[in-house]
Amino acid sequence: MLVADAPGLLDDRAGVPFAGPAGKLLGELMAASGLGLAGVALTQLVKCRAPGGRDPQPDELAACRPKLDSQIALVRPRVICALGTLATRVLTGREPRAQRGQTRRVTLAGHACTLICLHHPGAALHNRRLVPELAADLARVAALLGAAPPPPVGVLPGPELEPGPGGGDDDQLGLF
């Protein structure tokens, strides 16, 4: 489960988290890590965009917490990734300083899981130096989950084929 702070403008319009450029980057980095986004629960601390896109206020976070807790209880994720400063602060109860990449066992919404704090993909869009750190952290998440890394580009796993009686690919050309 990936938990971010609040919907951005495009998220709010689409009605789903990570609908904009940050979601595109996240999808690319997740695919590169071997995870992909299929089977990953995406959610946010608050469920609607604050006026002007400002950070959610404490009362807004508190009002949306039961919904987040019910999502965690329903999904029962093995790993929860807190994306960004606010998600890290809310889910750990501590200031985010030096928590990026750290894993810890926690109980959230009555569910024991591993929590790892990561950069928000939106921050990585604004500061491209964060992209390799986010990619490395997502690879750690993949390792925690036992996901196999994807094959290198241009290499697809499959059986080794023996040349046919003609000795090579030349026989195939006659089929076209």
C-alpha positions in Angstrom: 0.0 0.0 0.0 1.3 3.4 -0.9 0.0 6.3 1.2 0.6 9.9 0.1 -0.6 13.2 1.5 -3.5 14.6 -0.4 -5.0 14.7 -3.9 -3.4 17.0 -6.4 -5.5 18.8 -8.9 -5.4 16.0 -11.5 -6.0 13.4 -8.8 -9.1 15.3 -7.7 -10.4 15.7 -11.2 -9.8 12.0 -12.0 -11.0 10.7 -8.6 -8.0 8.5 -8.2 -4.6 9.0 -6.6 -1.5 9.6 -8.7 -3.4 10.6 -11.9 -0.8 13.2 -13.0 2.9 13.3 -13.8 3.9 12.1 -10.3 1.8 9.0 -10.9 3.5 8.5 -14.2 6.9 8.6 -12.6 5.8 6.3 -9.8 4.5 3.8 -12.3 7.8 3.8 -14.2 9.8 3.4 -11.1 7.5 0.7 -9.8 7.8 -1.2 -13.1 11.6 -0.9 -13.0 11.7 -2.3 -9.5 9.7 -5.4 -10.6 6.6 -4.4 -8.7 4.3 -2.6 -11.1 1.2 -0.9 -9.9 -1.2 -3.9 -10.3 -2.1 -5.2 -7.0 -0.9 -2.1 -5.1 -3.4 -0.1 -3.1 -2.9 3.6 -3.6 -4.4 6.0 -1.1 -4.0 9.4 0.6 -4.2 10.7 4.1 -7.0 13.0 3.1 -9.5 12.1 0.4 -10.2 15.5 -1.1 -8.1 18.5 -2.3 -7.8 21.3 0.2 -8.6 24.9 -1.1 -5.7 26.1 -3.3 -3.9 22.8 -2.9 -2.5 23.7 0.5 -1.3 21.1 3.0 -4.1 19.4 4.9 -4.8 20.9 8.3 -4.7 18.8 11.5 -8.5 18.7 11.7 -8.8 17.5 8.1 -6.2 14.8 8.7 -8.2 13.7 11.8 -11.5 13.7 9.9 -10.1 11.4 7.2 -8.1 9.1 9.5 -11.0 6.6 10.1 -11.3 6.2 6.3 -7.5 5.5 6.0 -7.6 3.1 8.9 -10.5 1.2 7.3 -8.6 1.0 4.0 -5.6 -0.4 5.9 -7.8 -2.9 7.8 -9.5 -4.0 4.6 -6.3 -4.3 2.4 -4.1 -5.8 5.2 -0.9 -4.8 3.3 2.4 -6.5 4.1 4.2 -3.3 3.4 3.0 0.3 3.7 5.1 3.0 2.0 4.6 6.5 3.4 5.2 8.8 0.5 6.6 12.2 1.5 7.0 14.3 4.6 3.4 14.6 5.7 2.6 10.9 5.2 5.8 10.0 7.1 4.9 12.4 10.0 1.3 11.1 10.3 2.1 7.4 10.0 5.2 7.4 12.2 4.1 10.1 14.7 7.6 11.5 14.3 9.4 14.2 12.3 10.5 12.8 8.9 14.2 13.7 9.3 16.4 10.7 8.5 13.5 8.3 8.2 13.7 7.9 4.4 14.5 4.3 3.5 14.2 3.1 7.0 11.9 0.1 7.6 10.2 -0.7 10.9 7.5 -3.0 12.1 4.3 -1.1 13.1 0.7 -1.7 13.9 -1.7 0.6 12.0 -5.4 0.2 12.3 -4.9 -3.0 14.3 -2.8 -4.5 11.5 0.9 -5.4 11.9 3.0 -4.6 8.8 6.3 -3.1 7.7 6.4 0.6 7.2 9.0 2.2 4.9 9.2 6.0 4.4 10.0 7.2 0.8 10.3 10.4 -1.1 7.0 11.5 -2.7 7.3 11.1 -6.5 6.1 14.7 -6.9 9.2 15.8 -4.9 11.3 13.7 -7.2 9.8 15.5 -10.2 10.8 18.8 -8.8 14.3 17.6 -7.6 15.6 15.0 -10.1 18.4 14.1 -7.7 15.8 12.3 -5.6 14.8 9.9 -8.4 17.7 7.5 -7.9 17.0 7.4 -4.1 13.3 6.7 -4.7 14.1 4.0 -7.3 16.5 2.4 -4.8 13.9 2.5 -2.1 11.3 0.9 -4.3 13.8 -1.8 -5.2 14.1 -2.4 -1.4 10.3 -2.7 -1.2 10.3 -5.2 -4.1 12.9 -7.2 -2.2 10.8 -7.1 1.0 7.9 -8.5 -1.0 10.0 -11.0 -2.9 9.2 -9.5 -6.3 11.5 -10.6 -9.1 13.2 -7.7 -10.9 12.1 -7.4 -14.5 14.4 -8.8 -17.3 16.7 -6.3 -18.9 15.2 -4.4 -21.8 15.2 -6.5 -25.0 15.6 -9.8 -23.1 12.5 -11.9 -22.6 12.6 -15.1 -20.6 11.6 -18.2 -22.5 12.8 -21.5 -23.8 15.9 -21.7 -25.9 14.9 -22.8 -29.4 16.8 -25.2 -31.6 17.1 -24.2 -35.3 14.7 -26.1 -37.5 15.8 -28.5 -40.3 16.7 -25.6 -42.6 19.3 -24.5 -40.0 18.1 -21.0 -39.3 15.6 -18.2 -39.6 15.8 -18.2 -43.4 13.0 -20.8 -43.4 10.6 -18.4 -41.6 10.9 -15.7 -44.3 8.9 -17.8 -46.7 5.9 -17.5 -44.4 5.5 -13.8 -45.0 
